[in-house]
Amino acid sequence: MTIKFSSKRPLTDKEEAEIQKMIVSDPDNPEITDEQAKQGKPFKEALPELFESIQRSRGRPRVDNPKEAVTLRLDPETLAAFKATGKDWRAKMVQALDEAAHNDNWLNTDHKKA
């Protein structure tokens, strides 16, 4: 397949004329008249039901109890142990922290390294 026109350089007058000729000769997509252009409406006004049906919110959906992003310094051995568990190592770390946070015995014990 040969490329007839390139977007990497400006079109010559001859190429532009050829494109305009192809546009005019397309029976499936005739150019609109000035009168038709004046009657045009924004999509939202022309088809309000369709517009509403395809609307979506931006970004992630809101959750009732969003998680908080934190920065945490860990011992390399601890991090390596979680990473060795597989792709979901972060979820496993969250689960371990959640379990520890809900274990009164663990929270009330001094866990300083020697």
N, C-alpha and C positions, 0 to 999 in steps of 0.2 A: 504494500500500500504506500503510495507516494503522498507526501504532504504538500498540498497545493498552496496553502497560505500559512505563514508562520506568525506567531504572536511575539516572536523575539525581535522583530524588526517592524518598522512602519510599513503599511501597505502602499504599493505604488498606485498611481491614479488608475492605471489599467486594471489592477487587481480589485480596487474598490468598485470600479464600474462593473466588473464581472460579478461581484458579490451582490450589488444592487440589482442587477439584471436577474440573478437567481431568486432574490427575494420577491421581486415583482411577479415572476413567472410561477410562483408556488401557489397552486389552486387550493391547497388545504389550509393555508395560513395567509390570507390576504391582509395587506396593511389596513389599519383602521383609518377611517376618515376623521377630519377635524371635528365633525359633529358627533361622531361616536366617542371620540376622546373627551369631549365636553360632558357627555352623559355618564362617563365613568364614575364609579363610586369606590371608596376604599373597601377592601374585602370584608372588614368588620361590619360595614353598613350593608353591603350587598347580600351577604349570607350570614346573618347574625347567629343562627342556630348552629351552623357548621363551625363558625369561628369559636363559639363557646365550647363546642364539643371537643375541640382540639387544643384548648388552652391547658397549660400545665404550669405548675409553679416552678420557680427556679431553685436550683440547689437541692440539697438533701431534704427529705421530709422531716418536719419537726418531731421530736420525741418528747415525752413527758419528763423523762429523767435522763438528760444527755450526759454522756461520759465527759470527763475533764481531761484535757491534754496536760501532761506533766513531764518534767525533765527529772531524770533519776540517775544517780551515779551508782553503778554496781561493780562488785568485784569481777574481774575477768572470768574467774572460774565459775561463778554463779551464772553469768550470762552465757558462757559456753555450754553449761549443763542444760539450760533451757533451749538454746539453739539446737542442741543435739537431738532434741525430741521431735524435730520436724518443722514443716512450714508453719504450723499453727502454734509456734512456741510463745508468741505474744499472748494468745488466748489462754494458754496453760499458765503463764505467769500471772495473768489477771485472776484466774481461778485460784491459784495458790495464795495470792494476796487476799482475795475475798474470804477464803477459808480461814486464813490466819486472823483476819480482822473480826470474824464472827466467833472466834475461839477465845473465850475469856481467859483461860489458863495460859494460852500463848501470849496474849497481849499483856498480861500482868507479870510476866517473867522477864528478867533481865537477860538479853541475848547478845551482850557485847562479846566480841571475839577476844580471845586471850592474846 
